[in-house]
Amino acid sequence: MRLLLVEDDDALAQQLSAALVEAGFAVDVVADGSDAEFRGQTEDFDAAVLDLGLPGMDGLSVLHRWRDAGRTMPVLILTARNRWFDKMSGFNAGADDYLTKPFRTEELVLRLRALIRRSAGHASPVLTCGPLSLDVNAARFSLGEQTLSLTAQEFRILSYLMHHAGKVVSRTGLGEHVYDVGYDPDSNVLDVMIGRIRRKLAPHQLLHTRRGQGFVLQAGEDG
C-alpha cells in the first residue's frame, strides 16, 4: 500500500517514514502544502497522513482541494492541534481520522490499516481468498494452517491484491500502489515478484494473469 506522508518536521517525517516502511507501506514524503496538493491530485495513493501547519499551503486547504477535485483516498490528519474546533474543522474538510501529537506509532499504523481496509470495502480485519488469509492488524498472511513467509516487496504486492481480491488490477496500477515515486514501470521487478508469490502459494492456484489486463487474486479457478 502506498502512502503520502505530508509533514514539514524533517526529523519526525524521517522517523514516521521508517516506521511505516517497516510496517509494510511504500511511503512518499512531502514537506510543502502546495507540493502535497499537487501530488494528491495527480498520483494515486491508498491513504494520506496530513499535517495541518504546512509551508506553502495549510493542511486544511490541501484537504479541501483534494475533496473538491473528487479525490477519495482516506486521509488521516496528524497534528498537535487538539481543540474540538480544530478536530471538527478537519472532519468537515473531509478527513477520515484525526490523531493528535504526541502519539504512538503503533496506533498510527493500526488506524491507517483500518482506513485502507474499510476504503476497499472490508469490514473484518481478516481478509480471505480460498485458503489464503491476511490478518490486516497483525500484518500476517496464512496459507491454510501455516504462516506464509514473504519478503517486504512480496507482502506489499500480495496485500494490495488481497484487498482487491476478485478484481483485475492492471500491471501499472499495481506497481504504482506498491512502490514509491522511484518505481520504473518498464522494469521487470514486478513480474519477478509475481512469479515468486505464485510459487509460494503453490499448489493453490490463486494468482492469475489476465492477458492484456493485469492480475487477479481469486480462488476456484484453474490455471
HELIX and SHEET records of a PDB file:
HELIX    1   1 ASP A   10  GLU A   22  1                                  13    
HELIX    2   2 GLY A   33  THR A   42  1                                  10    
HELIX    3   3 GLY A   59  ASP A   68  1                                  10    
HELIX    4   4 TRP A   84  ALA A   93  1                                  10    
HELIX    5   5 THR A  105  SER A  119  1                                  15    
HELIX    6   6 ALA A  152  HIS A  163  1                                  12    
HELIX    7   7 ARG A  171  VAL A  178  1                                   8    
HELIX    8   8 VAL A  189  LEU A  201  1                                  13    
SHEET    1   A 5 ALA A  26  VAL A  30  0                                        
SHEET    2   A 5 ARG A   2  VAL A   6  1                                        
SHEET    3   A 5 ALA A  47  LEU A  50  1                                        
SHEET    4   A 5 VAL A  75  THR A  79  1                                        
SHEET    5   A 5 ASP A  97  THR A 100  1                                        
SHEET    1   B 4 VAL A 126  CYS A 129  0                                        
SHEET    2   B 4 LEU A 132  ASP A 135 -1                                        
SHEET    3   B 4 ARG A 140  LEU A 143 -1                                        
SHEET    4   B 4 GLN A 146  THR A 147 -1                                        
SHEET    1   C 2 LEU A 207  ARG A 210  0                                        
SHEET    2   C 2 GLY A 214  LEU A 217 -1                                        
END                                                                             
